Amino acid sequence: MTRSSRNITLPPIRGKILVGGGILLFVALFFRPFAIVNAGERGVVMQLGRVQDGVLDEGFHFVLPFVTSVKTMSVRVQRSDIKAQAASKDLQDVTTEVALNWHITPGKVNIIFQRIGDETQILERIINPAVSEVLKAATAKKNVEEILTKRTELKQEIDQALKTRLVHYGLAVDDVSLVNFGFSPEFNQAIETKQIAEQQAKQAEFVALKATKDAEAEVNRAKGQAEAQRLQRQTLTSELLQKQAIEKWDGKFPVYMGSNAPLPFINITPK
């Protein structure tokens, strides 16, 4: 066989290989005899629609086409923002905004999917009703003032109650955050009025206290001045007055007009 004949016969073989590879690839993509479970997920295996006992971990897995299907579900921590209505111990309407961090227990993904469904159904059927009921039970034990002042205690109570409740469904609670509390407009107005009255009372108390302090200071100043004058009267003598007059004298005698004007005389001769 010459070199030129080999060049003529090789392209058809390569073409067959490419065609055969393309057919295999098409069959593989069409029948999908494999499943890929991404990071942070688990696979629920179903054969002819029946959930199997095994759970697929992350990675590549071979499955029987047409017979076996895989439903992937996230096992990462998810955050759900939930708003629930409740009533306090003193019968005030309370709207609580809760941020719940939770995740599906990886080893129970198949049971959860079989009993409840996917993540959306878990949230609607299990988590939302559980949060609402736990909040109602917790806030009913406290009045509004305790709800606001004992927030940490209330959070811990709700956290523990949700963990106990959701663990039966294969769900784990990572954290609960009480984002905000809301009250009725009438109650908010009452709180605002009370705060204004308290501020006015504190202002009046401050003004009264300041007036009392000012009056006491004035009395003390008057007493001090009176005492100083008394001491000064006790210490004043003719010699002291004469000495003070000499210290203040500028050395000039006053000038008087007229023949009968008396001549001022100051005795400065020491004794």
C-alpha positions in Angstrom: 0.0 0.0 0.0 1.4 3.3 -1.0 1.4 6.5 1.0 -1.2 8.1 -1.2 -3.6 5.1 -0.7 -3.3 5.4 3.1 -4.3 9.1 2.9 -7.3 8.2 0.9 -8.6 5.4 3.2 -8.1 7.1 6.6 -10.7 9.9 6.4 -13.7 7.5 6.2 -12.5 5.7 9.4 -12.1 8.9 11.3 -15.5 10.0 10.1 -17.1 6.8 11.4 -15.4 7.3 14.7 -16.7 10.8 15.0 -20.1 9.8 13.9 -20.1 6.9 16.4 -18.9 9.2 19.2 -21.5 11.8 18.4 -24.2 9.1 18.5 -22.9 7.9 21.9 -22.8 11.5 23.2 -26.4 12.1 21.9 -27.6 8.9 23.6 -25.8 9.8 26.8 -27.4 13.3 26.9 -30.8 12.0 25.8 -31.0 9.1 28.2 -28.9 10.7 31.0 -27.6 7.6 32.7 -25.9 9.7 35.4 -26.7 12.4 37.9 -24.6 15.3 39.2 -25.1 16.5 42.8 -23.6 20.0 43.3 -21.9 21.3 46.4 -24.3 22.1 49.2 -26.9 19.7 47.9 -28.1 16.1 48.4 -29.9 13.9 45.9 -33.2 12.1 46.4 -33.3 8.9 44.4 -36.6 7.8 42.9 -37.2 4.7 41.0 -40.4 4.8 38.9 -41.6 7.7 41.2 -40.9 5.8 44.5 -38.5 7.5 46.9 -35.5 5.2 47.8 -33.7 4.9 51.1 -30.4 6.1 49.9 -29.3 9.7 49.6 -26.8 10.8 47.0 -23.9 12.9 48.3 -22.1 15.6 46.2 -20.5 14.4 43.0 -21.2 12.2 39.9 -23.4 9.2 40.1 -24.6 6.6 37.5 -28.3 5.9 37.4 -30.6 3.8 35.3 -32.2 6.0 32.6 -36.0 6.2 32.4 -36.2 4.1 35.6 -34.3 6.2 38.1 -34.6 10.0 38.6 -32.8 12.3 41.1 -34.2 15.3 42.8 -31.5 17.6 44.3 -32.2 19.7 47.4 -30.1 22.3 49.2 -28.8 21.5 52.6 -27.1 24.9 53.1 -28.3 27.3 55.7 -31.2 29.3 54.4 -32.7 32.5 55.7 -36.4 33.1 55.8 -37.9 36.5 56.8 -41.2 35.9 58.5 -43.8 38.4 59.8 -46.3 37.1 62.4 -49.2 38.6 64.3 -49.6 37.9 68.0 -51.0 39.5 71.2 -49.2 40.4 74.4 -50.2 39.5 77.9 -51.8 42.9 78.3 -53.8 42.2 75.1 -51.9 44.6 72.8 -51.5 43.6 69.1 -47.9 42.8 68.3 -46.4 42.3 64.9 -43.0 40.6 65.0 -40.5 40.3 62.2 -38.4 37.2 62.6 -35.2 36.2 60.6 -34.9 32.4 60.8 -31.7 30.6 59.7 -32.4 27.0 59.1 -31.3 24.0 57.0 -32.4 20.5 56.0 -30.6 17.7 57.8 -28.5 16.1 55.0 -29.2 12.5 56.0 -33.0 13.0 56.0 -33.4 14.7 52.6 -35.3 11.7 51.2 -37.7 11.5 54.1 -38.3 15.2 54.1 -39.0 15.2 50.3 -41.3 12.3 50.7 -43.3 13.6 53.6 -43.3 17.4 52.9 -41.8 18.3 49.5 -39.1 20.8 48.3 -37.8 23.9 50.0 -40.9 26.1 49.0 -43.3 23.5 50.4 -41.2 23.2 53.6 -41.4 26.9 54.2 -45.2 27.2 53.5 -46.3 24.0 55.2 -44.0 23.7 58.2 -41.8 26.7 59.0 -44.3 29.6 58.6 -47.0 28.0 60.8 -44.4 26.9 63.3 -43.0 30.4 63.7 -46.4 31.9 64.0 -47.6 29.5 66.7 -44.3 29.8 68.7 -44.5 33.6 68.6 -48.1 33.6 69.8 -47.3 31.4 72.7 -44.1 33.3 73.7 -45.5 36.9 73.4 -48.7 35.9 75.3 -46.6 35.3 78.4 -45.2 38.9 78.5 -46.7 42.4 78.4 -45.4 45.0 76.0 -42.9 46.4 78.4 -41.4 42.9 79.0 -41.3 42.2 75.3 -39.2 45.3 74.7 -37.0 45.1 77.8 -36.5 41.3 77.9 -35.8 40.9 74.2 -32.9 38.4 74.8 -35.0 36.2 77.0 -37.8 36.2 74.5 -35.4 35.3 71.6 -34.0 32.4 73.6 -37.5 31.1 74.3 -38.5 31.3 70.7 -35.2 29.8 69.5 -35.6 26.7 71.8 -39.2 26.2 71.0 -38.6 26.3 67.2 -35.7 23.8 67.5 -37.8 21.4 69.5 -40.7 21.7 67.0 -38.8 21.5 63.7 -36.4 18.7 64.6 -39.3 16.3 64.2 -39.5 17.2 60.5 -35.8 16.8 59.9 -35.1 20.5 60.0 -32.4 22.2 62.0 -32.6 25.8 63.4 -29.3 27.6 63.3 -30.4 31.0 64.7 -33.4 33.2 65.3 -33.3 37.0 65.2 -36.1 39.3 66.3 -35.7 42.0 63.7 -38.5 44.3 64.8 -41.7 44.7 66.9 -44.7 46.6 65.6 -47.7 47.8 67.6 -51.1 49.3 66.7 -51.3 53.0 65.8 -53.3 53.7 68.9 -50.7 52.1 71.1 -47.9 53.9 69.4 -49.7 57.2 70.0 -50.2 56.3 73.6 -46.5 55.6 74.0 -45.6 58.8 72.3 -48.0 60.8 74.5 -46.5 59.1 77.6 -43.0 59.9 76.5 -43.8 63.5 75.9 -45.5 63.8 79.3 -42.5 62.2 81.0 -40.1 64.5 79.2 -42.2 67.5 80.2 -42.3 66.3 83.8 -38.5 65.8 83.8 -38.1 69.3 82.3 -40.3 70.8 85.0 -38.5 68.9 87.7 -35.2 70.2 86.3 -36.5 73.8 86.3 -37.8 73.5 89.9 -34.5 72.0 91.0 -32.5 74.8 89.3 -34.7 77.4 91.0 -34.2 75.8 94.4 -30.4 75.7 93.8 -30.4 79.3 92.7 -32.4 80.4 95.7 -30.0 78.5 98.0 -27.0 80.0 96.3 -28.5 83.5 96.7 -29.2 82.9 100.4 -25.7 81.6 100.9 -24.3 84.7 99.2 -26.4 87.0 101.4 -25.3 85.2 104.5 -21.7 85.4 103.3 -22.0 89.2 102.7 -23.7 89.7 106.1 -21.0 87.7 107.9 -18.3 89.7 106.1 -19.8 93.0 107.1 -20.1 91.8 110.7 -16.5 90.8 110.8 -15.5 94.0 109.2 -17.4 96.1 111.8 -15.8 94.1 114.6 -12.3 94.8 113.2 -12.8 98.5 112.3 -11.0 100.9 114.8 -10.2 104.6 114.6 -6.5 103.7 114.0 -7.5 101.3 111.1 -9.8 104.0 109.6 -7.0 106.6 109.9 -4.6 104.1 108.2 -7.0 103.4 105.4 -7.5 107.2 104.9 -3.8 107.7 104.7 -3.4 104.9 102.2 -6.1 106.4 100.0 -4.8 110.1 100.4 -3.1 111.4 97.2 -1.0 114.0 99.2 -3.1 117.0 98.2 -5.2 119.1 100.5 -8.6 120.1 99.4 -8.9 123.8 98.4 -11.7 125.8 100.1 -12.7 129.3 98.9 -13.6 132.0 101.4 -12.0 133.3 104.6 -14.0 131.1 107.0 -13.1 127.8 105.2 -11.6 125.4 107.7 -8.2 124.0 107.1 -8.3 120.2 107.0 -6.0 118.6 109.4 -4.8 114.9 109.4 -2.7 113.8 112.2 0.0 111.6 110.7 2.4 111.7 113.6 3.0 108.2 114.8 2.5 107.5 118.5 
